[in-house]
Amino acid sequence: MSADPNELPPSYARVSLAVITSGREANLLGNVHGGEIMKLADSTAGAVAQRHSGGPAVTAAMDEMAFLHPVHVGDIVHTFAQVNWTGRSSMEIGVRIEAQPWNDPSVTSLHVASAYFVFVAIDADGRSREIPQLTPETPDEVRRMREAEIRRAHRLAKKREIDSGRTRD
Ligand SMILES: CC(C)(COP(=O)(O)OP(=O)(O)OC[C@H]1O[C@@H](n2cnc3c(N)ncnc32)[C@H](O)[C@@H]1OP(=O)(O)O)[C@@H](O)C(=O)NCCC(=O)NCCS
C-alpha cells in the first residue's frame, strides 16, 4: 500500500459480503425481491465508501441496475465492491452481485447484477469533505478508473442539462 495516507489503492477499502437469503426477502412470486438486492449492494458500497474516506459517506446516486437472473430464496448472495474512481469528495464504487444455491456447491455462482454507486464523503455538518485519492495498481483497476471517468462525465452532463431546463421554465 502507498505510504501517503492521501493516496489509497482500491484494495485498501475493498469489501465482500455474503448472506443466505430467506423467505423474509421474498416477493409475491417467491423469489428474492429486487429491492433487497439493491439494498445489499448499497450497504456493501457504503462500507467501502466509509473505509476509503475514513468517515461518514452518503449515497448520492446509483446508476441503473439490470437483473440478469432471478435470485431464489435460500441462495447465498455474494457482493463484491471496490472504489473505481475518486474526485474531491465523491467516489464511484462498483458492486458485483453473485448467487449460488446454499445446498449445492456444484452449481456455479451466477452473476445476477452489477451497479455503480456515487458516494459523497460528508463532515459533521453534512457538507462534502475531501477524500484520499485512488491509486490504481493493476491494469484492471486502471481500466475501471478510466471507464468510471466516462460515466462521471455522462452523469454530470445529464444533471447539468436537466437542471438548465428547469431554470428556463
Ligand atoms: C450528496 C450531497 C452531500 C451532495 O451535496 P452537494 O451540495 O451537491 O455537494 P457538492 O456540490 O459539494 O458536491 C460534492 C460532490 O458530489 C458530486 N455529486 C453531487 N451530486 C451528484 C450526482 N447526482 N451524481 C454524481 N455526482 C454528484 C459532485 O460532483 C461533487 O464531486 P467532487 O467533490 O468529487 O468533485 C447531498 O446532495 C446530500 O446530502 N444528498 C442526500 C444523500 C443521502 O442522504 N443519501 C442517502 C439516501 S436516503
Ligand as a Chemical Component Dictionary entry (heavy atoms), coordinates in Angstrom:
data_LIG
# 
_chem_comp.id                   LIG 
_chem_comp.type                 NON-POLYMER 
_chem_comp.pdbx_formal_charge   0 
_chem_comp.three_letter_code    LIG 
# 
loop_
_chem_comp_atom.comp_id 
_chem_comp_atom.atom_id 
_chem_comp_atom.alt_atom_id 
_chem_comp_atom.type_symbol 
_chem_comp_atom.charge 
_chem_comp_atom.model_Cartn_x 
_chem_comp_atom.model_Cartn_y 
_chem_comp_atom.model_Cartn_z 
_chem_comp_atom.pdbx_ordinal 
LIG C1  C1  C 0 -24.661 14.046 -1.710 1  
LIG C2  C2  C 0 -24.706 15.504 -1.222 2  
LIG C3  C3  C 0 -23.877 15.619 0.080  3  
LIG C4  C4  C 0 -24.067 16.372 -2.298 4  
LIG O1  O1  O 0 -24.285 17.695 -1.958 5  
LIG P1  P1  P 0 -23.804 18.895 -2.936 6  
LIG O2  O2  O 0 -24.298 20.144 -2.363 7  
LIG O3  O3  O 0 -24.115 18.540 -4.357 8  
LIG O4  O4  O 0 -22.245 18.827 -2.681 9  
LIG P2  P2  P 0 -21.109 19.414 -3.571 10 
LIG O5  O5  O 0 -21.618 20.437 -4.557 11 
LIG O6  O6  O 0 -20.001 19.799 -2.618 12 
LIG O7  O7  O 0 -20.639 18.159 -4.435 13 
LIG C5  C5  C 0 -19.997 17.096 -3.785 14 
LIG C6  C6  C 0 -19.585 16.052 -4.801 15 
LIG O8  O8  O 0 -20.722 15.260 -5.125 16 
LIG C7  C7  C 0 -20.807 15.134 -6.533 17 
LIG N1  N1  N 0 -22.235 14.932 -6.829 18 
LIG C8  C8  C 0 -23.299 15.525 -6.268 19 
LIG N2  N2  N 0 -24.444 15.042 -6.799 20 
LIG C9  C9  C 0 -24.073 14.101 -7.703 21 
LIG C10 C10 C 0 -24.801 13.257 -8.602 22 
LIG N3  N3  N 0 -26.129 13.273 -8.668 23 
LIG N4  N4  N 0 -24.094 12.426 -9.394 24 
LIG C11 C11 C 0 -22.748 12.400 -9.341 25 
LIG N5  N5  N 0 -22.007 13.168 -8.517 26 
LIG C12 C12 C 0 -22.683 14.013 -7.719 27 
LIG C13 C13 C 0 -20.229 16.423 -7.065 28 
LIG O9  O9  O 0 -19.837 16.298 -8.416 29 
LIG C14 C14 C 0 -19.046 16.597 -6.126 30 
LIG O10 O10 O 0 -17.982 15.728 -6.541 31 
LIG P3  P3  P 0 -16.428 16.055 -6.235 32 
LIG O11 O11 O 0 -16.335 16.734 -4.892 33 
LIG O12 O12 O 0 -15.764 14.724 -6.214 34 
LIG O13 O13 O 0 -15.948 16.921 -7.370 35 
LIG C15 C15 C 0 -26.163 15.977 -0.938 36 
LIG O14 O14 O 0 -26.867 16.036 -2.168 37 
LIG C16 C16 C 0 -26.902 15.051 0.010  38 
LIG O15 O15 O 0 -26.689 15.109 1.212  39 
LIG N6  N6  N 0 -27.779 14.205 -0.542 40 
LIG C17 C17 C 0 -28.515 13.246 0.284  41 
LIG C18 C18 C 0 -27.684 11.989 0.466  42 
LIG C19 C19 C 0 -28.405 10.948 1.272  43 
LIG O16 O16 O 0 -29.000 11.240 2.280  44 
LIG N7  N7  N 0 -28.335 9.702  0.814  45 
LIG C20 C20 C 0 -28.995 8.608  1.440  46 
LIG C21 C21 C 0 -30.284 8.374  0.749  47 
LIG S1  S1  S 0 -31.603 8.256  1.877  48 
# 
loop_
_chem_comp_bond.comp_id 
_chem_comp_bond.atom_id_1 
_chem_comp_bond.atom_id_2 
_chem_comp_bond.value_order 
_chem_comp_bond.pdbx_ordinal 
LIG C1  C2  SING 1  
LIG C2  C3  SING 2  
LIG C2  C4  SING 3  
LIG C2  C15 SING 4  
LIG C4  O1  SING 5  
LIG O1  P1  SING 6  
LIG P1  O2  DOUB 7  
LIG P1  O3  SING 8  
LIG P1  O4  SING 9  
LIG O4  P2  SING 10 
LIG P2  O5  DOUB 11 
LIG P2  O6  SING 12 
LIG P2  O7  SING 13 
LIG O7  C5  SING 14 
LIG C5  C6  SING 15 
LIG C6  O8  SING 16 
LIG C6  C14 SING 17 
LIG O8  C7  SING 18 
LIG C7  N1  SING 19 
LIG C7  C13 SING 20 
LIG N1  C8  SING 21 
LIG N1  C12 SING 22 
LIG C8  N2  DOUB 23 
LIG N2  C9  SING 24 
LIG C9  C10 SING 25 
LIG C9  C12 DOUB 26 
LIG C10 N3  SING 27 
LIG C10 N4  DOUB 28 
LIG N4  C11 SING 29 
LIG C11 N5  DOUB 30 
LIG N5  C12 SING 31 
LIG C13 O9  SING 32 
LIG C13 C14 SING 33 
LIG C14 O10 SING 34 
LIG O10 P3  SING 35 
LIG P3  O11 DOUB 36 
LIG P3  O12 SING 37 
LIG P3  O13 SING 38 
LIG C15 O14 SING 39 
LIG C15 C16 SING 40 
LIG C16 O15 DOUB 41 
LIG C16 N6  SING 42 
LIG N6  C17 SING 43 
LIG C17 C18 SING 44 
LIG C18 C19 SING 45 
LIG C19 O16 DOUB 46 
LIG C19 N7  SING 47 
LIG N7  C20 SING 48 
LIG C20 C21 SING 49 
LIG C21 S1  SING 50 
# 
